[in-house]
Amino acid sequence: MEGSSDQADSRTLARELALKLLYVSDLSRPEQIDEQRRDVLDMEPNDPRLATLAGEIADGVMKDRDELDAAIQEVAVNWQVSRMPVIDRAILRMGVYELLYMHDVPPKVTINEAVELAKKYSTEKSGAFVNGVLDKIFQTRCPEKV
């Protein structure tokens, strides 16, 4: 059991790192993104597994961003994705990406981790908002997992 706890802890750390990568990507000009992401990775503890997983999550989110934003927009009534706080938007994109594409992660874990990231890096209200949006996407887009 200890191994699975370590794996869960590494995935949590990878999510935090992916969030930082997505945050700088969202705020950077396109030509600066690679350099900004390298800077973020240089500031983190040197754990190649963590950097690889974080990079995979961030790259997947960037690649499918339009689809992820459309899924968020569908359920985030009275909110424009483009007007959401950058950190909340990054957390939501990452959560939706995990729900739709990372089938090895239980959806409840994905949602819980996203809520914790929102509480840690944004506001208490952001945690409730992230929970509501991701739960609605889970209910509507992942019926086979409900």
N, C-alpha and C positions, 0 to 999 in steps of 0.2 A: 504494500500500500504506500510505502514511503515514496517510491518512484512516481506514482500517479500524482501525489501531492507536489513533488518537485516539478513535474511536468505542468501542473496547473499554475504553480507560481511562475514558471518561466513564461507561460502563455500570458499571464497577467502583466508581467514586465514587458513582454513583446508588444502587447496592446498599448501600453503606455508609450513605448518608443514609437510605435506606428502612429499614435495620435500626434506626437511631436513632429514626426515627418510630414503628416498630412497638414498640420497647422502651418508649418513653414512653407509647404507647397502651395497652400491656399493664399498665403500672403506675399509670395514671391512672384516676380515677373518670370515668364516661361524660361527665359535664357538663364535665370539664376537658380532654378529649382535644384538641379543636380549638385551645385556647389553648396547650397543651403542645407540640403539633406546630408551631404558629407560632413558639414560642420556639426550638425546635430549628432551624427554617429560618432564623431571624434570626441564629443563631450561625454559620451556614455561609457560605462564600464565595458572593457573589451571582452565581450562574449559573442563569438561568431554565430552561435546558434540563435541567440536572441536577435542579433542584427539581421540574420537571414529571415527569420520568421516575421519580424517587424517589416522588413523590406517587402516580403511577399504580400503581406496584408495591405501595406500602403500602395504598392504597385497595382494590386487588384482593384483597390478602391479608385485609384486614378484612372485605370483603364475603363472601368464600368461606371464612372461617375455620373454620366447622363442618365443611365438606367436607375441608379441608386437614388438620384435626386428626384426622378419621376415617381418612384415608389414612395419616397418621403412626402413629396408634394400631394400625392393622392390621399394621404391620411392626415396630414398636418393642416387641418381646416383652419382658415384665416391666417395662415403663415406662408410667407414666400421663402423658399429655401435660400434664395440669394440674400434675404434680409435677416436670416438667423445669425446669432453670434457665431463667429468662426469656429470656436471650440465646440459648441453644440453641434454645428453642422458636421464637423469632422467626426465626432463621436457617433452621430446618427448614421453617417455614411459607412463607417466601419462596422457598426452593428448590423445594418442591413446587408452589407457585404457578407458578413459571417452567417447571417440567417439564410441567405440565398445560395451561397457558394461553398461555405466551409462545413460540410455535412458531418465532419468528425467532432464538431463542437455541439453539445446539447443546447438547444435554443434558450432554455431558461438560464444557462450559464452565460451565454452571450448577452442576454438582456440585463442580467444582474451586474455583469462586469461593466457594461456601458453605463448603467445607472451610477455605479461606484465612481467611474471616471468623471461623470458629469458632476457628482457631488464634490469630488476632490479638486477638479480643475475649473469648474464653473460655479453654479449656485445650487442651493437646495431645490429651488423651483426647477432648475434645469434637470435635476434627477427625475422629478415627477414627469416632466415633459418628455424626456428621452424614454422613460418607461412606457408612457402612453403611446407614443409613436411606434416604438419597436414592437410592443405587444400587439397593436393593431395590424402591423405588417405581418407579424408571426401568424396571427389568426386568419388573415386573408390570403397570404401568399404561401403559407406552409401548412395547408390543411392536413397533409399526410403526417405531420409531426404533432399535431394538437392532441 
